[in-house]
Amino acid sequence: MTSDAKLTLYSFSLEAAAIASLFKGPYFLRVSTFLTLHSAACFISAAPVWRLMPERYRHPRARSLALVFALLFTVSIAGFAALVFINAYLLRKQKKLDLIKAEVVSQDRLSPDALAMPTIKMGEGALRALSSGNFTSQESRMRTVMMLNEITAEMPKHVSLLKESIRSQDDSVRMFSFGMIDSMEKRINDQIHSKLEQFRASPSQEEKADAARELASLYWEYVYTGLADKEYRHIMMRESENYARLALRHRPSDPLLLSLLGRMALARKRYDEAMQRFKEAMASSPNPDKFLPYIAEIHYLRRDYASVRATFAKHSGFTHDPSLEPLVSLWTAE
């Protein structure tokens, strides 16, 4: 007889003794004897039932054993039979999958564009887990932060990960992350100061408009990348808008300025103004399709889903963008 079979026999014997104790003796003694014997039976039978469970349900071990014990203790002997049935039959019942023979495709028949993989969100979850430091060594956390330093181009998701690393309990990770964000801010600040001096010293309005255009983009970079905290975000956006409107007086058809004002309006949930700006940018841009995702986003935020579908369906060029192709396929699927 195996050890599990012996434990099961002992647990049944203790459970039977517990039930028998309810029929003889004073009330308090009957209840206390039943609870004691019933607890012992549940404790002994928890291990055999736990071993019947699939591997993915056994961890963490202490918690899964406690759950099995709690279920057995709550529903008495019927719970043991129910758990055995659930583990031995329901959890282990597998559906038979039919194998599909796939055609072997030669790599020579595939173009490089067909093999392009989208970089948006690729590995983001792994980087976040590594940089959090909950289950990783100090060396792994430092390597993750240093990798962010190599691949980051002030992208919003990378800046967000670096800001989370600033709250790390590891001093070296925290200081290194702070230094990286500080260097990003210093780079933008130095460019802003340089353009401000150029703006103030420019003798002509055209040169001032050029400097204002650059300043609008630099202030917006603070907002877009998330470097500006919530307290300063509206200040940076206001400065960007002021310089964009100033430059727009001399360049009324500049698609960059028009789209910049459209993105600010979209961030402030001024959907009508944002739609107008993006349409103006499309009318004056040699590549108008690049502004269509913003227009689709406005339709989506307005819950005008038919317009979102129509926007993607009318422009087949989106299917050639690996980062947008899954989204377009979802909205345009019949």
PATITI-68612 format. One record per residue (C-alpha): x, y, z; chain. Coordinates in nm, 2 decimals. Layout:
N
> xx yy zz cadena
> X Y Z A
...
% end
This chain:
334
> xx yy zz cadena
> 0.00 0.00 0.00 A
> 0.14 0.34 -0.10 A
> 0.19 0.62 0.15 A
> -0.09 0.82 -0.01 A
> -0.33 0.53 0.02 A
> -0.24 0.49 0.39 A
> -0.29 0.86 0.45 A
> -0.63 0.84 0.28 A
> -0.73 0.54 0.49 A
> -0.62 0.72 0.81 A
> -0.82 1.03 0.71 A
> -1.13 0.83 0.64 A
> -1.09 0.65 0.98 A
> -1.05 0.98 1.17 A
> -1.35 1.13 0.98 A
> -1.56 0.83 1.07 A
> -1.46 0.86 1.43 A
> -1.54 1.23 1.43 A
> -1.89 1.16 1.30 A
> -1.94 0.89 1.55 A
> -1.84 1.12 1.84 A
> -2.14 1.34 1.76 A
> -2.38 1.08 1.90 A
> -2.24 1.02 2.25 A
> -2.14 1.23 2.54 A
> -2.20 1.58 2.66 A
> -2.26 1.85 2.40 A
> -1.93 2.04 2.45 A
> -1.73 1.72 2.45 A
> -1.90 1.60 2.14 A
> -1.83 1.93 1.95 A
> -1.47 1.96 2.06 A
> -1.40 1.59 1.98 A
> -1.56 1.62 1.64 A
> -1.36 1.94 1.55 A
> -1.03 1.79 1.67 A
> -1.07 1.46 1.48 A
> -1.21 1.64 1.17 A
> -0.92 1.88 1.17 A
> -0.67 1.59 1.19 A
> -0.85 1.40 0.91 A
> -0.84 1.71 0.69 A
> -0.48 1.78 0.77 A
> -0.38 1.42 0.68 A
> -0.59 1.41 0.36 A
> -0.47 1.75 0.23 A
> -0.14 1.61 0.10 A
> -0.28 1.33 -0.11 A
> -0.54 1.56 -0.26 A
> -0.27 1.82 -0.33 A
> -0.06 1.57 -0.52 A
> -0.35 1.49 -0.75 A
> -0.36 1.85 -0.86 A
> -0.19 1.95 -1.19 A
> 0.16 2.11 -1.14 A
> 0.04 2.46 -1.22 A
> -0.21 2.46 -0.93 A
> 0.05 2.34 -0.67 A
> 0.24 2.66 -0.63 A
> 0.29 2.84 -0.41 A
> 0.29 2.52 -0.21 A
> 0.19 2.66 0.13 A
> -0.10 2.85 0.00 A
> -0.23 2.57 -0.22 A
> -0.21 2.32 0.07 A
> -0.39 2.57 0.29 A
> -0.67 2.61 0.04 A
> -0.71 2.23 0.01 A
> -0.73 2.21 0.39 A
> -0.98 2.49 0.41 A
> -1.21 2.33 0.15 A
> -1.19 1.99 0.32 A
> -1.25 2.13 0.67 A
> -1.55 2.34 0.54 A
> -1.74 2.07 0.36 A
> -1.63 1.77 0.56 A
> -1.61 1.42 0.40 A
> -1.81 1.52 0.10 A
> -1.54 1.78 0.02 A
> -1.27 1.51 0.00 A
> -1.47 1.31 -0.25 A
> -1.55 1.62 -0.45 A
> -1.19 1.73 -0.46 A
> -1.07 1.39 -0.57 A
> -1.33 1.39 -0.85 A
> -1.24 1.75 -0.96 A
> -0.86 1.67 -0.96 A
> -0.87 1.32 -1.10 A
> -1.12 1.39 -1.37 A
> -1.21 1.75 -1.45 A
> -0.87 1.92 -1.42 A
> -0.69 1.64 -1.60 A
> -0.94 1.59 -1.88 A
> -0.76 1.70 -2.20 A
> -0.92 1.79 -2.53 A
> -0.78 1.61 -2.82 A
> -0.63 1.86 -3.07 A
> -0.62 1.77 -3.43 A
> -0.28 1.84 -3.59 A
> -0.29 2.06 -3.89 A
> -0.02 2.00 -4.15 A
> 0.12 2.34 -4.24 A
> 0.28 2.41 -4.58 A
> 0.66 2.45 -4.55 A
> 0.74 2.80 -4.69 A
> 1.08 2.87 -4.83 A
> 1.26 3.17 -4.68 A
> 1.35 3.28 -5.02 A
> 0.98 3.34 -5.10 A
> 0.95 3.58 -4.81 A
> 1.03 3.95 -4.85 A
> 1.21 4.13 -4.57 A
> 0.89 4.35 -4.51 A
> 0.69 4.04 -4.44 A
> 0.92 3.94 -4.16 A
> 0.92 4.28 -3.99 A
> 0.81 4.27 -3.63 A
> 0.65 4.56 -3.45 A
> 0.86 4.72 -3.19 A
> 0.58 4.88 -2.99 A
> 0.54 4.70 -2.66 A
> 0.78 4.42 -2.76 A
> 0.92 4.29 -2.44 A
> 0.78 4.58 -2.23 A
> 0.64 4.34 -1.97 A
> 0.98 4.17 -1.93 A
> 1.16 4.50 -1.89 A
> 0.91 4.62 -1.63 A
> 0.95 4.30 -1.43 A
> 1.33 4.31 -1.45 A
> 1.35 4.68 -1.35 A
> 1.10 4.64 -1.06 A
> 1.35 4.43 -0.87 A
> 1.10 4.20 -0.70 A
> 1.26 3.87 -0.82 A
> 1.58 3.98 -0.98 A
> 1.94 4.04 -0.87 A
> 2.10 4.38 -0.84 A
> 2.32 4.30 -1.15 A
> 2.01 4.22 -1.36 A
> 1.84 4.54 -1.25 A
> 2.14 4.75 -1.33 A
> 2.18 4.58 -1.67 A
> 1.81 4.65 -1.75 A
> 1.84 5.02 -1.66 A
> 2.16 5.04 -1.87 A
> 1.98 4.88 -2.16 A
> 1.71 5.14 -2.13 A
> 1.98 5.40 -2.16 A
> 2.11 5.24 -2.48 A
> 1.77 5.19 -2.65 A
> 1.58 5.50 -2.53 A
> 1.51 5.79 -2.75 A
> 1.30 5.97 -2.49 A
> 1.01 5.74 -2.58 A
> 0.72 5.77 -2.33 A
> 0.72 5.41 -2.23 A
> 1.10 5.41 -2.16 A
> 1.08 5.73 -1.96 A
> 0.79 5.57 -1.76 A
> 1.01 5.27 -1.68 A
> 1.29 5.49 -1.57 A
> 1.07 5.69 -1.34 A
> 0.95 5.36 -1.18 A
> 1.32 5.27 -1.13 A
> 1.37 5.59 -0.94 A
> 1.15 5.44 -0.67 A
> 1.36 5.13 -0.65 A
> 1.49 5.02 -0.31 A
> 1.83 4.96 -0.47 A
> 2.04 5.28 -0.43 A
> 2.25 5.21 -0.73 A
> 1.95 5.15 -0.96 A
> 1.77 5.46 -0.82 A
> 2.07 5.69 -0.86 A
> 2.15 5.56 -1.21 A
> 1.79 5.60 -1.33 A
> 1.78 5.95 -1.18 A
> 2.10 6.04 -1.36 A
> 1.96 5.92 -1.70 A
> 1.64 6.13 -1.66 A
> 1.84 6.42 -1.54 A
> 2.06 6.40 -1.85 A
> 1.75 6.39 -2.08 A
> 1.61 6.70 -1.91 A
> 1.94 6.87 -1.93 A
> 1.97 6.80 -2.31 A
> 1.62 6.95 -2.37 A
> 1.69 7.25 -2.14 A
> 2.02 7.33 -2.31 A
> 1.84 7.32 -2.65 A
> 1.56 7.54 -2.52 A
> 1.80 7.80 -2.38 A
> 1.99 7.80 -2.71 A
> 1.68 7.85 -2.91 A
> 1.55 8.12 -2.67 A
> 1.87 8.32 -2.72 A
> 1.83 8.27 -3.09 A
> 1.47 8.38 -3.08 A
> 1.55 8.70 -2.88 A
> 1.85 8.79 -3.10 A
> 1.69 8.72 -3.43 A
> 1.66 9.05 -3.63 A
> 1.38 8.93 -3.87 A
> 1.04 8.79 -3.80 A
> 1.12 8.49 -4.03 A
> 1.41 8.39 -3.81 A
> 1.20 8.44 -3.50 A
> 0.94 8.21 -3.65 A
> 1.20 7.94 -3.72 A
> 1.32 7.96 -3.36 A
> 0.96 7.96 -3.23 A
> 0.89 7.65 -3.43 A
> 1.18 7.46 -3.27 A
> 1.08 7.59 -2.92 A
> 0.73 7.46 -2.97 A
> 0.87 7.11 -3.05 A
> 1.11 7.11 -2.76 A
> 0.85 7.22 -2.50 A
> 0.61 6.95 -2.64 A
> 0.88 6.69 -2.61 A
> 0.87 6.75 -2.23 A
> 0.49 6.67 -2.24 A
> 0.50 6.39 -2.49 A
> 0.78 6.19 -2.33 A
> 0.64 6.23 -1.98 A
> 0.95 6.40 -1.85 A
> 0.73 6.68 -1.71 A
> 0.54 6.59 -1.40 A
> 0.17 6.66 -1.36 A
> 0.24 6.99 -1.19 A
> 0.45 7.13 -1.48 A
> 0.28 6.95 -1.77 A
> 0.02 7.22 -1.83 A
> 0.30 7.49 -1.81 A
> 0.51 7.31 -2.08 A
> 0.20 7.26 -2.30 A
> 0.11 7.63 -2.27 A
> 0.46 7.74 -2.37 A
> 0.46 7.50 -2.66 A
> 0.12 7.63 -2.78 A
> 0.23 7.99 -2.75 A
> 0.54 7.94 -2.96 A
> 0.35 7.72 -3.21 A
> 0.08 7.99 -3.26 A
> 0.36 8.26 -3.29 A
> 0.54 8.06 -3.56 A
> 0.21 7.98 -3.73 A
> 0.15 8.35 -3.81 A
> 0.44 8.34 -4.05 A
> 0.39 7.97 -4.15 A
> 0.02 7.92 -4.17 A
> 0.05 7.60 -4.38 A
> 0.33 7.43 -4.18 A
> 0.21 7.07 -4.12 A
> 0.43 7.02 -3.82 A
> 0.29 7.32 -3.64 A
> -0.07 7.23 -3.73 A
> -0.03 6.87 -3.61 A
> 0.14 6.99 -3.29 A
> -0.16 7.21 -3.21 A
> -0.38 6.92 -3.30 A
> -0.20 6.69 -3.06 A
> -0.23 6.95 -2.78 A
> -0.60 6.99 -2.85 A
> -0.64 6.61 -2.84 A
> -0.46 6.59 -2.51 A
> -0.70 6.85 -2.37 A
> -1.00 6.66 -2.51 A
> -1.09 6.94 -2.75 A
> -1.19 6.70 -3.02 A
> -1.34 6.95 -3.27 A
> -1.03 7.17 -3.26 A
> -0.80 6.87 -3.29 A
> -0.99 6.74 -3.59 A
> -0.97 7.07 -3.77 A
> -0.60 7.10 -3.71 A
> -0.52 6.75 -3.83 A
> -0.73 6.81 -4.14 A
> -0.54 7.13 -4.21 A
> -0.21 6.94 -4.16 A
> -0.32 6.68 -4.41 A
> -0.41 6.94 -4.66 A
> -0.07 7.09 -4.65 A
> 0.15 6.78 -4.60 A
> 0.31 6.58 -4.88 A
> 0.23 6.27 -4.68 A
> -0.12 6.32 -4.54 A
> -0.17 5.96 -4.44 A
> 0.06 5.99 -4.14 A
> -0.21 6.21 -3.96 A
> -0.49 5.96 -4.01 A
> -0.42 5.76 -3.69 A
> -0.49 6.07 -3.49 A
> -0.82 6.12 -3.68 A
> -0.91 5.76 -3.61 A
> -0.83 5.81 -3.24 A
> -1.06 6.12 -3.23 A
> -1.34 5.91 -3.38 A
> -1.28 5.64 -3.13 A
> -1.28 5.88 -2.83 A
> -1.60 6.01 -2.96 A
> -1.73 5.65 -2.98 A
> -1.80 5.70 -3.35 A
> -1.68 5.35 -3.43 A
> -1.83 5.35 -3.78 A
> -1.60 5.64 -3.87 A
> -1.30 5.46 -3.72 A
> -1.37 5.17 -3.95 A
> -1.42 5.40 -4.25 A
> -1.10 5.58 -4.18 A
> -0.89 5.26 -4.19 A
> -1.08 5.10 -4.47 A
> -1.03 5.40 -4.71 A
> -0.65 5.40 -4.67 A
> -0.49 5.06 -4.75 A
> -0.15 5.20 -4.68 A
> -0.19 5.12 -4.32 A
> -0.16 4.75 -4.39 A
> 0.20 4.79 -4.48 A
> 0.29 4.93 -4.14 A
> 0.37 4.63 -3.91 A
> 0.28 4.83 -3.60 A
> -0.07 4.93 -3.73 A
> -0.15 4.63 -3.94 A
> -0.31 4.42 -3.66 A
> -0.52 4.72 -3.55 A
> -0.64 4.79 -3.91 A
> -0.72 4.42 -3.96 A
> -0.93 4.42 -3.65 A
> -1.13 4.72 -3.75 A
> -1.17 4.64 -4.12 A
> -1.24 4.26 -4.08 A
> -1.57 4.15 -4.23 A
% end
